[in-house]
Amino acid sequence: MVEWLIATGADVNYYTLAHGCTTALYVAAQNGRTDVVGRLIAAPGMDVNLASHFGATPLLVAAQNCHLDVVERLLAAPGVDVNKGLTPDGATPLFVAAIKGHLDVVELLLAAPGVDVNRARRNGTTPLSVAVAGGHADVVQKLRAAGATEPHG
């Protein structure tokens, strides 16, 4: 169906109300549909950073749900913003992976060019602070090795 829609010129960035005002890429990423994510990323004009009306990007929901293959696909997509945060909260894909203790996803995100390991939410919490609070020692170790520091303030 996705192939046919793309072939017939459907707007791949179209927002649907059926899933909370999101795009097809968002829904595919949230549900771990690596095949659909890959095809949508390859579609002409696809904006991989379009967020839902809640402000979450496809990369953020894939990281939150520990869809490792989808995270890999999205990180390889041209123009993906690894630091685009949940608006207005500011939580990034790295933050949500750290709070959930998803070590494999944290490792992928830390390897992404330009990732900000210390990007804080509006309330000042960082990926490191939530990993510490959650008792995710393996995630804490990886974040510190990547240069994460304790928040000050």
N, C-alpha and C positions, 0 to 999 in steps of 0.2 A: 504494500500500500504506500509506504514511504517513497519507494522508487517511482511509482506511478505519479504521485502527487508532485514530486520534484520535476519529473519529466514533462508534466503538463503545465509547469510554470507556477505552481502554488507558492505563496509567500512563506518561505521557511522561517521568517521572523514573526509570523502572525501570532498574536496573543489569543488564547482560547479562554473563555470564562468557565468552561467545564471543569478545569483543574485549578481554579483559584487565580485566574488571569496569569497564565504562564505560557511559555512557548513549548513546541514539541520537543526541542532539545532539553529543556528543563525537565519535562515529564520523563523522557527517556533516561536522563542522567539520574533522576531520583529513583527510578525503578531498576537501575542496573542494566539497561539494554545497550550493551556495548556495540552491537551490530547497528542499531538505529542511530546511536550517537555518532559512530564513525561515518555513516552515510550522510547524516545531517551536517556534520562538520565539513564534509567535502562539497556540499551543495553551494552553488554560486550565491554570494551575498549573505551567507550565514554569519550572524553576529554571536559569537560564542559567549560574550559577556552580558547579554541581555538578562536582566534580573526579573524575577516575578514581582507582582505588585507588593509583596512583602519585603522585597529588596534582596532576595537570595538568588545567586547565580547558579547555573548548572554545575560548575566546579564545586561550589560550596555544598550543594545538596548531595553530590556524589561523595565528597569527603565525609560529610556528616553520616551518610549511610554505609560507609566503608565499601564502596564499589570501586575496588582497586583498579580493575581494567578500564573502567570509565574515567577515573581520575587520570590514568596514563594517557588515554586518548585525548582528553581535554587539554592536558598540559602540553601535548604535542601540536595542538591546533594553533594556526597562525593568529597572533594577536590576543591570545588568552591573557587575562590579567590575574595573576596568581594572588595578588593582594587586594582585589576588589572585595570590599567588605559589605556585610549585610547592612543595609541602610534602614534607619538612622543609627542602629546599634554599633556598627563598626566591626563585628565579628568577621574574621576572614576564614577562608578554607582551612588554613593551618590552625586557627583557634578552635574551630569546631572539631577537627580531627584530634587535637590535643585534649579537649574537654572530654571526648568520648574514649580516649585511650587507644585510638586506632594507629598503632605504631607503623604499620606498613604504609599507610597513607601519609603519616607525618614524614616518613623517610622520603617518599616521592616528592612531597611538597618542598622539603628542605633542599632537594637537589634541583629544584626549578630555578632558572635564572631570575634574579631580582627579588626573590622572596624576602619579606621583611619579618625576621624571627621575633622582633620586639614590638610589632604593631599592636597597639592596645585598643580595646573597646572604649567606648565613651566613658564607661565607669572606671577605667584605668586597669582592668584586668588584662593580662597578656596570655599567650599560649603557655608560657612557662608557669605562670601563677595558677592557672586552672589545672594544669597537669599535676603540679605539686598538690593542690587541694584535693584532687581526685585520687591521689595515691598511685599515679601511673609512672612508676619509677623508670621504666624503660623509655618512655616518652620524655621524661625530664632529662635523662641522660643524653638523649639524642639532641634535644633542644639546646642544652648547655654546650654540647660539643659543636653545635652550629653557631654559637655566639650569643645565645639568648641570655639575658641578664634579668635579675630580680627587678620588678618595678619599684620606683622610688616615688615617694610623695605621700 
